[in-house]
Amino acid sequence: MAIKNLREKINVSEAVGSLPIQKPEAKLYMSFMYVAFISLLIGGLMGLLQVFVRSGKFTLPWGIDYYQVLTVHGVILGLVLTTYFIIGFHFSVMGKTVGISEKQRKVAWFAFWTMVVGTVMTAVTILLGEASVLYTFYAPLRAHPAFYIGLALVIIGSWVAGFVNWHQLAVWKKKHPGEKSPLLAFMVTINTVMWFIASLGVAIAVLIQFIPWSLGWAETINVLVSRTLFWYFGHPLVYFWLLPAYMAWYAIIPKIIGGKIFSDSLARMSFVLFLFFSIPVGFHHQLTEPGIDPTWKFIQVVLTMMVVIPSLMTAFSLFATFEITGRRKGFKGLFGWLKHLPWKDVRFLAPFIGMLAFIPGGAGGIINASHQMNSLVHNTIWVTGHFHLTVATTVMLTFFGISYWLVPHLTGRTLTPKLNKLGIIQSIVWTIGMSIMSGAMHIQGLLGGPRRSSFSEYGGTEQASEWIGYQMAQAVGGTILFIGIILMVYIFVKLAWFAPKGHEEFPIAEEEDDAEPTPSYFENWKLWIAITIALILFAYTIPFIDIIQNSPAGSVPFDWPIGRY
Amino acid sequence: MHRHEKIWLTLSSLMIIGFLVLAGYQAFALELGPPSHKETIDPQKVDETAPFNEPGVYQTGENEYEVVMIGQVFSFNAGGDELVFPAGSTVTFTMTSKDVVHGFQIAGTNVNTMVMPGYVQKVTQTFDSPGEYLILCNEYCGSGHQLMASTITIE
């Protein structure tokens, strides 16, 4: 009887169009989550070691190199944690909204294991000290070939995962002719299409340039081409991290606060704009480089600024949802509706803090991309402070916010009031730690302090001595953040194995009953992809031909600067 | 579309256009664009190629100087010349790398550029305030990257 009641409750709370997730599926999705949270712990520990070293009060034991630790930190948090979490989340929402077949699930497992083999190869190479090249692996520093081959496998695995997502949607559309695709499935497809087109760049660099060169088959490498291909990928990479957070904000948070989706069309439109403007913008990471035509640098700066528009659309839409929901619940006044928001529900609070962090984060991004202002902050620790707000706060707190319900939903457990409270403490600890660390990084960067640098007194100059205090503050903030990581991993372990059995809701928001219908042209994938490719060709063709035609002699590899002999 | 949404998006777009007009005006009309010199050099023959066969400080005019400098792990090589200039000097740095990618930043100024193997980069800066400025490499170049630094003194 109890079970039957529970079933009925599930059927009521889980609206039409949302499919149950079966056990074998849950196992697949959780596998991605396990790797993500192991990465969080290891990568966080590396971050802690870095801020300690940079305080000047601590040296790494056993002759471990600072830059080896930094490489682990960047690769495992920037590439492993994010990619695994995102693919696990993508599969979960696809399974929930359009379903997954047994065959698709098998291919998805193949994607998972390809990525794991690649990750292990890369990790072992870094740990043996054979690849202290940081996650950007700029040529002509040369890592062991296994580093590049491992990275290529991770990318190929992520493509296979994306292909499965596309197939899932295609199968659903065949069964539902004329219907618009579910919003979350549409968004996953945008993100995977963007990821595929963007990572082609880094894949070409790794397969055609780095692997043959690192094996000694090619004597030299074209440095500027490799950097250009990397940043063709490197900027959309950050949108690949951000868009899953936006998916949660658009399509999941409204349900958690008891509201509806503000506008299905606006959400789709903003994602289409992200597809257009995330990729043809890589030069804004190369503004201070020789060899690239200044006019084309500016053209890509213009395209970069376009990407601000969909983010501002998102901000409008979110606060509109908050206000409409509050007013409907009877809260009045200019800001009275803020009171209705479920501040004590961590599924809301963590992502909400993430949204707030994106205000200074986004403003900092505009500064970084602003052509000449970039000269003041390029390669300073200001940039590190910037992306610790955007990816390490906005994106991470939203991913944590997702984990609080997704993990127990998949493991058949519940988020207990106690764990919810611990989650709120976690969010506050994160906010405090990050405000101190990122704030100190921003200020030190404006004073000229470099990023990616071990502790140095720079010969005792006055300017460098002013930076030490900020590095101490970063050590304090970083330590608080590491406490936050331990808390989060503890919560994850509880939700995965120990929380009480039960049913945790998979919140998916619905549209208003009288919502205007979404125009059917949003399903015109050929058009969206054609415009994306046209913009990329416009932004890159002429300057890329120019780079190739005016290439200097290539660079031979350098092993010893990173400690390889 | 909602009226407030229209207002919001119009203001946002105007703001972005304003930023771009300003950045474009500074870059093209005032010639304050980021350093983008396009000359190339064979990275394996830096020591034999002029002007890098004789790195050092050269006076090119009244209050005008050129510094020919090579970035190499883990130092800046200006032929052993001290970088000391009178206040008000305009200094052009002509640089390349003999090995990996380096950064060249003068803390407390807007001078900040990449020094890449195969390319000659030029940056010009006028120094008005006396003092000692730190020059540092801000692109990871290997295990001694944090030691790659120098100073420039304005009297």
Chai-1 contact restraints between the chains, C-beta under 6 A:
chainA,res_idxA,chainB,res_idxB,connection_type,confidence,min_distance_angstrom,max_distance_angstrom,comment,restraint_id
A,D65,B,S143,contact,1.0,0.0,6.0,A-B,restraint_1
A,L134,B,Y140,contact,1.0,0.0,6.0,A-B,restraint_2
A,Y138,B,V101,contact,1.0,0.0,6.0,A-B,restraint_3
A,P140,B,V100,contact,1.0,0.0,6.0,A-B,restraint_4
A,L141,B,V100,contact,1.0,0.0,6.0,A-B,restraint_5
A,V223,B,P117,contact,1.0,0.0,6.0,A-B,restraint_6
A,L287,B,P34,contact,1.0,0.0,6.0,A-B,restraint_7
A,T288,B,P34,contact,1.0,0.0,6.0,A-B,restraint_8
A,T288,B,P35,contact,1.0,0.0,6.0,A-B,restraint_9
A,T288,B,N112,contact,1.0,0.0,6.0,A-B,restraint_10
A,T288,B,T113,contact,1.0,0.0,6.0,A-B,restraint_11
A,T288,B,M114,contact,1.0,0.0,6.0,A-B,restraint_12
A,E289,B,M114,contact,1.0,0.0,6.0,A-B,restraint_13
A,P290,B,H37,contact,1.0,0.0,6.0,A-B,restraint_14
A,P290,B,Y119,contact,1.0,0.0,6.0,A-B,restraint_15
A,P290,B,Q121,contact,1.0,0.0,6.0,A-B,restraint_16
A,G291,B,K38,contact,1.0,0.0,6.0,A-B,restraint_17
A,G291,B,Y119,contact,1.0,0.0,6.0,A-B,restraint_18
A,P294,B,G33,contact,1.0,0.0,6.0,A-B,restraint_19
A,P294,B,S36,contact,1.0,0.0,6.0,A-B,restraint_20
A,F298,B,A27,contact,1.0,0.0,6.0,A-B,restraint_21
A,V302,B,L20,contact,1.0,0.0,6.0,A-B,restraint_22
A,M305,B,I16,contact,1.0,0.0,6.0,A-B,restraint_23
A,M305,B,L20,contact,1.0,0.0,6.0,A-B,restraint_24
A,V308,B,I16,contact,1.0,0.0,6.0,A-B,restraint_25
A,L312,B,S12,contact,1.0,0.0,6.0,A-B,restraint_26
A,F316,B,E5,contact,1.0,0.0,6.0,A-B,restraint_27
A,F316,B,W8,contact,1.0,0.0,6.0,A-B,restraint_28
A,S370,B,A23,contact,1.0,0.0,6.0,A-B,restraint_29
A,H371,B,A23,contact,1.0,0.0,6.0,A-B,restraint_30
A,H371,B,A27,contact,1.0,0.0,6.0,A-B,restraint_31
A,Q372,B,Q26,contact,1.0,0.0,6.0,A-B,restraint_32
A,Q372,B,L32,contact,1.0,0.0,6.0,A-B,restraint_33
A,S375,B,P34,contact,1.0,0.0,6.0,A-B,restraint_34
A,S375,B,N110,contact,1.0,0.0,6.0,A-B,restraint_35
A,S375,B,N112,contact,1.0,0.0,6.0,A-B,restraint_36
A,L376,B,N110,contact,1.0,0.0,6.0,A-B,restraint_37
A,H378,B,N112,contact,1.0,0.0,6.0,A-B,restraint_38
A,N379,B,G103,contact,1.0,0.0,6.0,A-B,restraint_39
A,N379,B,N138,contact,1.0,0.0,6.0,A-B,restraint_40
A,N379,B,E139,contact,1.0,0.0,6.0,A-B,restraint_41
A,G448,B,A107,contact,1.0,0.0,6.0,A-B,restraint_42
A,G448,B,G108,contact,1.0,0.0,6.0,A-B,restraint_43
A,P450,B,L136,contact,1.0,0.0,6.0,A-B,restraint_44
A,P450,B,N138,contact,1.0,0.0,6.0,A-B,restraint_45
A,R452,B,Y140,contact,1.0,0.0,6.0,A-B,restraint_46
A,S453,B,Q146,contact,1.0,0.0,6.0,A-B,restraint_47
A,S454,B,Q146,contact,1.0,0.0,6.0,A-B,restraint_48
A,S456,B,Q146,contact,1.0,0.0,6.0,A-B,restraint_49
A,Y458,B,L134,contact,1.0,0.0,6.0,A-B,restraint_50
A,Y458,B,A149,contact,1.0,0.0,6.0,A-B,restraint_51
A,T461,B,L134,contact,1.0,0.0,6.0,A-B,restraint_52
A,Q463,B,A107,contact,1.0,0.0,6.0,A-B,restraint_53
A,Q463,B,L134,contact,1.0,0.0,6.0,A-B,restraint_54
A,A464,B,L134,contact,1.0,0.0,6.0,A-B,restraint_55
A,P552,B,T40,contact,1.0,0.0,6.0,A-B,restraint_56
A,P552,B,G118,contact,1.0,0.0,6.0,A-B,restraint_57
A,A553,B,D42,contact,1.0,0.0,6.0,A-B,restraint_58
A,S555,B,P43,contact,1.0,0.0,6.0,A-B,restraint_59
A,S555,B,P117,contact,1.0,0.0,6.0,A-B,restraint_60
A,F558,B,D99,contact,1.0,0.0,6.0,A-B,restraint_61
A,F558,B,V100,contact,1.0,0.0,6.0,A-B,restraint_62
A,P561,B,V73,contact,1.0,0.0,6.0,A-B,restraint_63
A,P561,B,G142,contact,1.0,0.0,6.0,A-B,restraint_64
A,I562,B,G142,contact,1.0,0.0,6.0,A-B,restraint_65
A,G563,B,S143,contact,1.0,0.0,6.0,A-B,restraint_66
